[in-house]
């Protein structure tokens, strides 16, 4: 954690300014503020765990800064202790996952987890993000940190999300490629989620 220099409410450096800037750069001016730090204090977790989530989001953003790739971290939801991450591996564009060994570390954990990953394109959780959350009771909270400073949190979801998404995706695949079909199926989920009927997604 040598890339994180203290806690942001003391105006310390959370994500460092880089010499080069591009469309995937982290908005370091925003994330290096007390207001950004305080977003994480709104999570329904103990203050110590909220601080741990905040610190790990900083480590993730530091790794992903200036890159289109996505990365992921799993934390113990009770203690905030890191279980596993994939930050040392090459990231993937528009998606991320754990390999078999990393996934086993999550499964072997006796506690629920907090799952964190980044969106370099600064978009809300994808349909697959939501499906992954509701399919896995092991995940207590799923967090998406965007490079522009937005933070999205999934706190609850119904199992019917899976069927709605898969049905919509399969229907769109009749006429569109995989990427477009995923985008359109996700929109169906969001459209169906009137008043949080299907899932509880919050933008901090």
C-alpha positions in Angstrom: 0.0 0.0 0.0 3.0 2.3 -0.6 1.1 4.2 -3.3 -1.4 5.5 -0.7 -0.1 8.2 1.5 -2.4 8.5 4.4 -6.1 9.3 4.8 -7.7 11.9 2.5 -9.5 13.8 5.3 -6.0 15.0 6.2 -5.5 16.2 2.6 -2.9 13.6 2.0 -2.3 12.1 -1.5 -4.8 9.3 -2.3 -4.0 8.9 -6.0 -0.9 10.5 -7.4 -0.9 12.9 -10.3 0.8 11.3 -13.3 3.0 13.1 -15.9 0.7 11.9 -18.7 -3.1 12.2 -18.9 -5.5 10.4 -21.1 -9.2 9.4 -21.3 -8.8 6.7 -18.7 -6.9 8.9 -16.1 -8.3 9.1 -12.6 -9.7 12.5 -11.6 -7.0 12.9 -8.9 -8.2 16.4 -7.9 -11.6 14.9 -7.0 -10.5 11.7 -5.3 -7.9 13.5 -3.2 -10.6 15.4 -1.3 -12.3 14.9 2.1 -15.7 14.7 0.4 -14.6 11.7 -1.7 -13.3 10.0 1.5 -16.6 10.8 3.2 -18.6 9.0 0.5 -17.3 5.7 1.9 -18.4 6.6 5.4 -22.0 6.2 4.1 -21.6 2.5 3.6 -23.7 0.3 6.0 -20.5 -1.0 7.6 -18.4 -0.3 10.7 -16.2 2.8 10.5 -13.1 0.6 10.4 -14.4 -1.4 7.5 -15.5 1.8 5.7 -11.9 3.1 6.0 -10.5 -0.2 4.7 -12.8 -0.1 1.7 -11.7 3.5 1.0 -8.0 2.6 1.2 -8.4 -0.4 -1.1 -10.4 1.7 -3.6 -7.4 4.1 -3.6 -5.0 1.2 -4.2 -7.2 0.0 -7.1 -7.5 3.4 -8.7 -3.7 3.9 -8.4 -3.2 0.7 -10.3 -5.8 1.4 -12.9 -5.0 5.1 -13.5 -4.6 5.9 -17.1 -5.5 2.3 -18.2 -8.7 1.0 -19.8 -8.3 -2.3 -18.0 -10.4 -3.4 -15.0 -9.1 -5.0 -11.8 -10.8 -6.4 -8.7 -10.4 -6.8 -4.9 -12.2 -8.9 -2.4 -12.4 -7.8 1.3 -13.7 -9.6 4.4 -17.0 -7.8 5.0 -16.7 -8.0 8.7 -13.1 -7.0 9.3 -12.2 -5.2 6.1 -9.1 -7.4 5.7 -8.1 -8.1 2.1 -8.8 -11.6 1.0 -7.4 -11.5 -2.6 -6.9 -9.2 -5.5 -5.8 -9.4 -9.1 -3.9 -6.2 -9.2 -0.6 -7.9 -9.9 -1.8 -9.4 -13.1 -2.6 -7.8 -16.5 -6.1 -6.4 -16.5 -8.8 -7.0 -19.1 -10.7 -4.3 -21.0 -14.3 -3.8 -20.0 -14.2 -6.9 -17.7 -12.4 -8.4 -14.8 -12.4 -11.7 -12.9 -10.5 -13.9 -10.5 -8.6 -16.9 -11.7 -9.1 -20.3 -10.2 -6.6 -19.8 -7.4 -8.0 -16.3 -6.5 -11.6 -17.5 -6.6 -10.7 -20.4 -4.3 -9.4 -17.9 -1.7 -12.8 -16.2 -1.8 -14.7 -19.5 -1.5 -12.5 -20.6 1.4 -13.3 -17.4 3.3 -15.8 -18.1 6.1 -17.1 -14.6 5.9 -19.1 -12.6 3.4 -17.1 -10.4 1.1 -17.0 -6.9 -0.3 -16.3 -7.0 -4.0 -14.6 -3.9 -5.5 -13.7 -3.3 -9.1 -13.1 -0.3 -11.3 -14.8 1.1 -14.5 -12.4 3.0 -16.6 -15.2 4.2 -18.9 -17.0 5.8 -15.9 -20.3 3.9 -16.4 -22.7 2.4 -13.9 -22.6 -1.3 -13.0 -23.2 -3.6 -16.0 -25.9 -6.2 -16.2 -23.3 -8.8 -15.6 -22.1 -7.0 -12.5 -25.6 -7.0 -11.1 -26.2 -10.7 -12.1 -22.9 -11.7 -10.4 -23.9 -9.9 -7.3 -27.4 -11.5 -7.0 -26.1 -15.0 -7.9 -23.5 -15.0 -5.2 -24.7 -14.9 -1.6 -21.1 -14.7 -0.5 -21.0 -11.1 -1.8 -22.5 -8.7 0.8 -21.7 -5.5 -1.1 -20.5 -4.9 -4.6 -18.7 -1.6 -5.3 -17.8 0.0 -8.6 -15.3 2.9 -8.5 -15.1 5.0 -11.6 -12.1 7.0 -12.7 -14.1 10.2 -12.7 -14.9 9.9 -9.0 -18.3 8.2 -9.1 -18.9 5.3 -6.7 -21.7 2.8 -7.2 -22.8 0.4 -4.5 -25.0 -2.7 -4.9 -26.6 -3.5 -1.6 -29.4 -6.0 -2.4 -30.9 -7.9 -5.3 -33.6 -10.4 -6.1 -32.8 -13.7 -7.9 -35.2 -12.9 -10.7 -32.6 -10.5 -12.0 -30.7 -13.4 -13.5 -33.6 -14.7 -15.6 -34.7 -11.2 -16.8 -31.1 -10.4 -17.9 -30.5 -13.8 -19.5 -33.8 -13.8 -21.4 -33.2 -10.2 -22.6 -29.6 -11.0 -23.6 -30.6 -14.2 -25.6 -33.4 -12.3 -27.3 -31.0 -9.5 -28.4 -28.4 -12.0 -29.6 -30.8 -12.9 -32.4 -29.9 -9.5 -34.0 -26.8 -8.1 -32.3 -23.3 -9.1 -31.3 -22.4 -10.0 -27.7 -21.2 -6.5 -26.6 -24.3 -4.7 -27.8 -26.6 -7.5 -26.5 -25.1 -7.1 -23.1 -25.6 -3.3 -23.1 -29.2 -3.7 -24.2 -30.0 -6.5 -21.7 -28.5 -4.3 -18.9 -30.9 -1.5 -20.0 -33.8 -3.9 -19.6 -32.7 -4.6 -16.0 -32.5 -0.9 -15.2 -35.8 -0.2 -16.9 -37.4 -3.0 -14.8 -35.9 -1.8 -11.6 -38.6 0.9 -10.9 -38.3 2.0 -7.3 -35.6 -0.6 -6.6 -38.0 -3.5 -7.2 -35.2 -5.8 -8.5 -32.0 -4.4 -6.9 -30.7 -1.7 -4.6 -28.1 0.3 -6.4 -26.8 3.6 -4.9 -24.5 6.2 -6.2 -22.6 7.6 -3.3 
